[in-house]
Amino acid sequence: MQKKIVLGLTLFFLIVGLSGCTNLQGITTGQVKGENVAELVSYQIDSWTWMDEKIGDGFNHEEPVNYYKIQGTIKNKIDHAADILIELNFYDGEDTYLGSEEIPMRNVPSSSTHSFTKNINKHVMRFSDYWAQIEKVTFTFTEL
């Protein structure tokens, strides 16, 4: 009887603990375009105050948040050094397109990785119209 209870509890905690594995913070798996150009090796989204204090992970719409920091690593999948454009496309909770930002990566050697960082600040005019609505981001990679 005790073994069944322990097994049941273990199974419960595994299911609950692993249930979010297919959904990355702020992006759903499969929302990357241009995977023949680059691979999104890793990324994270953090919420920060204007005093550069990290508030939390993901798109956090609490009052003290002033900017989101999106950072990650890509891998060049082209067979030569290339200039790669990363396009970040922002969406609200209902998948309505809000806007985009670009990050140019210059002369990324073939098969190598390269880090990127982009701050999305609510006080910058081009973000102010939709900053508070951002719930998701997708990535598009293009060779320049």
C-alpha positions in Angstrom: 0.0 0.0 0.0 2.8 2.4 0.9 4.6 1.7 -2.3 1.6 2.6 -4.3 1.2 5.9 -2.5 4.9 6.7 -2.9 4.7 5.7 -6.6 1.6 7.8 -7.1 3.1 10.9 -5.4 6.3 10.5 -7.4 4.3 10.2 -10.7 2.2 13.2 -9.7 5.3 15.4 -9.0 7.0 14.3 -12.3 3.9 15.2 -14.3 3.4 18.6 -12.6 7.2 19.4 -12.7 7.6 18.5 -16.4 4.3 19.8 -17.7 5.9 23.1 -18.8 8.8 21.6 -20.7 7.3 22.3 -24.1 6.6 26.0 -23.4 9.6 28.3 -23.1 9.2 31.5 -21.2 7.4 34.0 -23.5 7.5 31.7 -26.6 5.9 28.4 -27.6 8.1 25.8 -29.1 8.0 25.9 -32.9 7.8 29.7 -33.3 11.2 30.0 -34.9 11.5 30.7 -38.6 14.6 30.5 -40.8 16.0 27.5 -39.0 18.0 26.7 -42.2 20.0 29.9 -41.5 20.5 29.7 -37.7 19.5 27.7 -34.7 18.2 29.3 -31.6 20.5 27.5 -29.1 19.2 29.3 -26.0 17.4 32.4 -24.9 15.9 34.1 -21.9 13.6 37.0 -21.2 14.0 39.0 -18.0 12.1 41.9 -16.5 14.1 44.8 -15.0 13.6 48.1 -13.2 15.2 51.4 -14.3 17.7 50.9 -11.5 18.9 47.6 -13.2 17.3 45.3 -10.7 16.0 42.1 -12.1 12.3 41.6 -11.1 11.7 38.2 -12.7 11.6 36.0 -15.7 9.5 36.5 -18.8 7.2 39.4 -19.7 6.2 40.7 -16.3 3.6 43.5 -16.4 4.1 44.6 -12.8 4.4 48.4 -12.2 8.1 48.6 -11.3 9.2 46.9 -14.6 10.8 49.4 -17.0 12.4 47.1 -19.6 12.6 43.6 -20.8 16.0 42.1 -21.6 15.9 39.4 -24.3 19.2 37.6 -24.6 20.3 34.4 -26.2 22.6 32.4 -28.4 22.3 31.5 -32.1 24.3 29.0 -34.2 25.1 29.7 -37.8 23.9 26.8 -39.9 25.1 28.2 -43.2 28.3 26.6 -44.7 30.1 30.0 -44.7 30.6 33.0 -42.5 27.5 35.1 -42.8 25.7 38.3 -41.6 22.5 37.1 -39.9 19.5 39.2 -39.1 17.5 38.2 -36.0 14.0 39.6 -36.1 12.0 39.6 -32.9 8.2 39.7 -33.5 6.1 40.7 -30.5 2.5 39.5 -29.9 -0.2 40.0 -27.2 -1.9 37.2 -25.4 -4.4 36.7 -28.3 -1.5 36.3 -30.9 -2.1 39.8 -32.4 1.1 41.2 -33.9 2.3 44.3 -32.0 5.6 45.2 -33.6 9.2 43.9 -34.2 12.8 44.7 -33.6 15.9 43.6 -35.5 19.3 42.5 -34.3 22.0 42.4 -37.0 24.8 39.9 -36.4 27.9 40.5 -38.5 30.3 37.9 -39.9 29.2 34.9 -37.8 31.5 32.0 -38.7 29.9 28.8 -40.0 28.9 26.4 -37.3 29.8 28.8 -34.5 27.6 30.3 -31.9 27.1 34.0 -31.2 25.3 35.8 -28.4 22.7 38.6 -28.7 21.0 41.0 -26.3 18.1 43.4 -26.9 16.5 45.7 -24.4 12.8 46.6 -24.9 12.3 49.7 -22.8 8.8 51.0 -22.2 10.0 54.6 -22.3 11.3 54.4 -25.9 8.7 55.8 -28.3 8.6 52.9 -30.7 7.8 50.5 -27.9 5.5 52.7 -25.8 2.3 51.9 -27.8 2.4 48.2 -27.2 5.0 47.5 -24.5 2.5 46.7 -21.8 0.7 44.2 -24.1 3.7 42.0 -25.0 3.1 38.4 -24.0 5.0 36.5 -26.7 8.0 36.8 -29.0 8.9 34.8 -32.1 12.3 34.7 -33.8 13.0 34.9 -37.5 16.6 34.4 -38.9 17.6 35.7 -42.3 20.9 35.8 -44.1 21.8 39.4 -45.1 
